[in-house]
């Protein structure tokens, strides 16, 4: 219906302007999940291969230490986790600096090449210290590959969908960790602790490297976001220095400090249970298959739960998920001790609680750090956060080894529960949510 030159309330000039509104040229760089769907999905699959490689160790390696190499001290058994955690944490920190000199895709490929010897060493290491050395390589591999996939996904989607992007990224990785832990437990039951469970890592290496060769770099997407974003305070065209970013992320910024300590304690739990749970539940009569179920269920739920958790973090904010997730993890650790007279039930229920609690925390923390960091120094901030987070692996294994040797495994789990609850309360006090533009 046309009335006085108007159609549906719009005149001819308005309609002309609407119809001639500039549209993005074919192949133009755009931010968004839908706009970059193919590359995003490719990187999700790469992250799954990254997670699968570290999943090789979740079920069998602590038992290799005790049953194959005859280690008796808990600290000695957990030394491989300390090596892994330190190497990964330091690589995360370096990755933020390296992004200023190298493309993200180049660092992703380098990570896969460094990790290439790991499955072979795990399968045929002549002594325990070879396995510790392999975990140094695995830590570097994980630090480079996982850091680059998460940075590249954040570059692709832009600010509005960071929570969902990080949720999908971490979900792919940790579902793969859990599935591989289940698979290695099954293989170890039928074929022994070595070499069959470890050699499936060759498939993950080949898939990760091959798909990474197909991935495109995201430098243009980052440049587009930088062009749309207000300049950093003080006119820092290239962002603050590495030292300034490290200090700001680690302690000067209250919210970033809150995220860092929560990430550290979260991974302290993972490092502690990685080493303690296989030995604890074996001591209470569970076999390798049952232990594999417990060790697989935890990261599977951690992974799957991050998809809705990441979406929820975009809707209600990051802080509520972090605080709730840390308290749920503390309760799950206490539940493991309370039901130890029924070890399978204790293991399954604690794995469910730890998995769901960690799923709430993980994408919300990465998204929160991204919210509080300008794109000019975001990679450095994420590298610093991931440094403190993954120091938790080493801290968890070290604390577990010392406490377990001195006080026993039960006291170690109890201490972790108390520390996790305290971390949740600190996150409630320090963290803030800010609008995402």
Buried (B, 14 or more C-beta within 10 A) or exposed (E): EEEEEEEEEEEEEEEEEEEEEEEEEEEEBEBBBEBBEEBBEBBBBBBBBBBBBBBBBBBBBBBBBBBBBEBEEBBBBBBBBBBBBBBBBBBBBBBBBBBEEBBBBBBBBBBBEBBBBBBBBBBEBEEBEBBBBBBBBBBBBBBBBBBBBBBBBBBBBBBBBBBBBBBBBBBBBBBBBBBBBBBBBBBBBEEBBBBBBBBBBBEBBEBBBEBBEEBBBBBEBBEBBBEEBEEBEEEBEEBBEBEBBBBBBBEEBEBBBBBBBBBBBBBBBBBBBBBBBBBBBBEBEBEBBBBBBBBBBBBBBBBBBBBBBBBBBBEEBBBBBBBBBBBBBBBBBBBBBEBBEEBBEBBBBBBBBBBBBBBBBBBBBBBBBBBBBBBBBBBBBBBBBBBBBBBBBBBBBBBBBBBBBEEEBBEBBBBBBEBBBBBBEBBBEBBBBEEBE
